[in-house]
């Protein structure tokens, strides 16, 4: 495949959660591909040092504020050529940790806020007749790995992306999803400080024997946002070091142990 298909010169790409571990990799990757990158996050300090043409500031936990900020940016600059709905948040929890407040906070950021971000962008892209959205979901949307409220919200993104793909495809809008597994971002640092042996428990589940790095997620997102994926919409691409391919520990500990 010609690398020109992955070039985005002259195009504008909005990245939400741009100041996070995956977000920063997304910004850098799209910038390297020639795009004008708009960074969105809660506060300007999170975006320091990034190669951005402008910032859009809002807290995605507040759906109304998110919509107002995106509407204002569209009114001032028009719809971006592509938008990456990357912002998200979770705790490491299981069902025993859930209550109404935890459920509401996880759904507010990961699903309701993502909808408030994407809905005005989809409308503007459809009116123009072209646009691409990529939602950063999670393997938690494909199988249960804990974090039930987060998983429910991220699974909702798959359904929402498919709705956009089906109902706005005739207006030139594509919507796809990347589903990362565990990604080695700074979010792991405090967990590894608390338990230096944690990766010894995690890595046996991954066929590649390692965590995914943020650049690998960014490369997959770039592909889906670019002309290289012009015929792809409504798709879900795991970037998970093989986690969702099957149960590696079952193979190793049950079948190979015979």
C-alpha positions in Angstrom: 0.0 0.0 0.0 1.3 3.4 -0.9 2.2 5.6 2.0 0.4 8.4 0.3 -2.9 6.9 1.3 -1.9 7.6 4.9 -1.0 11.2 4.3 -3.4 13.9 5.5 -1.9 17.1 4.2 -4.2 20.0 4.4 -6.8 18.1 6.4 -8.0 19.0 9.9 -8.3 16.3 12.6 -9.9 16.8 16.0 -8.6 14.5 18.8 -10.4 14.4 22.1 -8.5 13.4 25.3 -5.4 14.8 23.4 -3.4 15.2 26.6 -3.5 11.6 27.7 -1.2 8.8 26.9 -3.0 7.6 23.8 -4.1 11.1 23.0 -0.6 12.4 22.8 0.4 9.6 20.5 -2.6 10.3 18.3 -1.7 14.0 18.0 1.9 13.2 17.1 0.9 10.5 14.6 -1.6 12.7 12.8 0.8 15.6 12.8 3.5 13.4 11.3 0.9 12.5 8.6 0.6 16.1 7.7 -2.7 16.9 9.4 -3.6 20.1 11.2 -4.5 18.7 14.6 -7.1 20.3 16.9 -6.6 19.1 20.5 -9.5 18.8 22.9 -9.2 18.2 26.6 -10.3 19.4 30.0 -7.7 22.2 30.4 -5.0 23.8 28.4 -2.1 22.6 30.7 -2.8 19.0 29.6 -2.1 20.0 26.0 1.2 21.7 26.6 4.0 20.9 24.1 1.7 19.3 21.5 1.8 20.4 17.8 -1.7 21.8 17.7 -3.3 24.4 15.4 -5.8 25.2 18.2 -7.3 23.9 21.4 -10.9 23.1 22.4 -11.5 22.9 26.1 -14.3 21.1 27.9 -14.9 18.4 30.4 -16.5 15.4 28.6 -18.2 14.4 31.8 -20.4 17.4 31.2 -22.3 16.6 28.0 -23.9 20.0 27.7 -20.6 21.8 28.0 -19.0 19.4 25.5 -21.7 20.1 22.9 -21.4 23.8 23.4 -17.7 23.7 22.9 -17.9 21.6 19.8 -20.7 23.7 18.3 -18.6 26.8 18.9 -15.6 25.3 17.2 -17.6 24.2 14.2 -19.2 27.6 13.9 -15.8 29.3 13.9 -13.8 26.9 11.8 -16.2 24.4 10.1 -16.3 20.7 10.7 -12.9 18.9 10.8 -12.2 16.3 8.1 -11.8 13.6 10.8 -12.5 13.4 14.5 -11.1 10.9 16.9 -13.3 10.4 20.0 -10.6 9.2 22.3 -11.3 10.7 25.7 -12.3 8.2 28.4 -11.9 7.2 32.0 -12.2 4.2 34.1 -11.3 2.7 37.5 -10.1 -0.9 37.8 -13.3 -2.4 39.3 -15.6 -5.4 39.3 -19.3 -5.7 40.1 -18.7 -5.5 43.8 -17.4 -1.9 43.4 -20.4 -0.7 41.5 -23.1 1.6 42.8 -25.3 4.2 41.1 -22.7 7.0 41.4 -19.9 4.9 39.9 -22.1 3.7 37.0 -23.3 7.2 36.3 -19.8 8.7 36.2 -18.4 6.1 33.9 -21.3 6.3 31.5 -21.3 10.1 31.6 -17.7 10.3 30.3 -17.3 7.3 28.1 -20.7 7.2 26.4 -22.9 10.3 27.0 -19.9 12.7 26.6 -18.7 10.9 23.5 -22.1 11.2 22.0 -22.3 14.9 22.8 -18.9 15.3 21.1 -19.7 13.3 18.0 -23.3 14.3 17.3 -22.7 17.9 16.2 -19.6 16.7 14.3 -21.6 14.1 12.4 -24.3 16.6 11.5 -21.7 19.1 10.2 -19.8 16.4 8.2 -23.1 15.1 6.7 -24.1 18.6 5.7 -20.7 19.0 4.0 -20.9 15.5 2.4 -17.7 14.0 3.8 -16.1 13.1 7.1 -14.6 10.3 9.2 -15.0 9.5 12.8 -13.0 6.9 14.8 -14.1 6.0 18.3 -11.5 4.7 20.7 -13.4 2.0 22.6 -11.8 -1.0 24.4 -11.6 -4.8 24.4 -13.9 -4.4 27.3 -16.6 -3.8 24.7 -16.0 -7.2 23.2 -15.7 -9.4 26.2 -15.7 -9.1 30.0 -12.3 -8.2 31.5 -13.7 -6.4 34.5 -14.7 -2.7 34.7 -18.4 -3.4 34.0 -19.7 0.2 33.9 -16.8 1.2 31.6 -17.4 -1.9 29.5 -21.1 -1.1 29.1 -20.3 2.5 28.0 -17.6 1.4 25.6 -19.9 -1.3 24.1 -22.4 1.5 23.5 -19.8 3.3 21.3 -19.8 0.2 19.0 -23.6 0.5 18.5 -23.4 4.2 18.0 -20.6 4.0 15.5 -22.6 1.4 13.5 -25.7 3.7 13.6 -23.6 6.5 12.1 -22.1 4.2 9.5 -25.6 3.0 8.3 -27.5 6.2 8.6 -25.0 8.7 7.4 -23.0 6.7 4.9 -25.1 8.0 2.1 -23.9 11.5 3.1 -20.2 10.6 3.0 -19.7 10.0 6.7 -17.7 7.0 7.9 -17.5 5.8 11.5 -15.2 3.1 12.8 -14.0 1.8 16.1 -10.5 0.9 17.5 -10.7 -1.4 20.5 -7.3 -1.4 22.4 -6.3 -3.9 25.0 -4.1 -2.9 27.9 -1.9 0.0 26.6 1.4 0.9 28.3 0.7 4.5 29.2 1.7 6.4 32.4 -1.7 5.3 33.8 0.1 2.0 34.6 2.8 3.6 36.6 1.1 3.9 40.0 -0.3 0.3 39.6 3.2 -1.0 39.0 4.6 0.9 41.9 2.0 -0.6 44.1 2.6 -4.1 42.7 5.8 -4.6 40.7 4.7 -8.1 39.9 1.5 -7.0 38.2 2.7 -7.6 34.7 3.6 -11.1 35.5 -0.1 -11.7 36.1 -1.3 -9.7 33.1 1.1 -10.7 30.2 0.2 -14.4 30.2 -3.2 -13.5 28.8 -1.6 -11.8 25.7 -0.4 -13.9 22.8 2.2 -11.3 21.9 3.5 -11.5 25.4 3.4 -7.7 26.0 1.1 -4.7 26.3 0.3 -2.6 23.3 2.0 0.8 23.0 0.2 4.0 22.3 1.8 4.4 18.9 0.3 1.1 17.8 -3.1 2.4 18.7 -2.5 5.6 16.9 -1.4 3.8 13.7 -4.6 1.9 13.6 -6.7 5.0 14.2 -4.8 6.8 11.4 -5.5 4.0 9.0 -9.2 4.1 9.7 -9.3 7.9 9.4 -7.3 8.0 6.2 -8.1 7.3 2.5 -6.5 3.9 2.9 -9.8 2.9 4.7 -12.1 4.8 2.4 -14.2 1.6 1.9 -14.4 0.7 5.6 -17.2 1.9 7.8 -19.0 0.3 10.8 -15.9 -1.8 11.6 -14.3 -2.6 14.9 -10.5 -3.2 14.9 -9.0 -4.7 18.0 -5.4 -3.5 18.8 -4.9 -5.8 21.7 -1.8 -8.0 21.3 -4.1 -10.9 20.5 -6.2 -10.8 23.7 -9.5 -11.2 22.0 -8.3 -14.0 19.7 -8.9 -16.5 22.4 -8.0 -17.7 25.9 -4.2 -18.2 25.8 -4.0 -19.2 29.5 -6.5 -22.0 28.9 -4.4 -23.3 26.0 -1.2 -23.1 28.0 -2.4 -24.2 31.4 -5.0 -26.8 30.5 -4.2 -28.2 27.0 -0.4 -27.9 26.9 -0.2 -29.0 30.6 -1.4 -32.5 29.8 
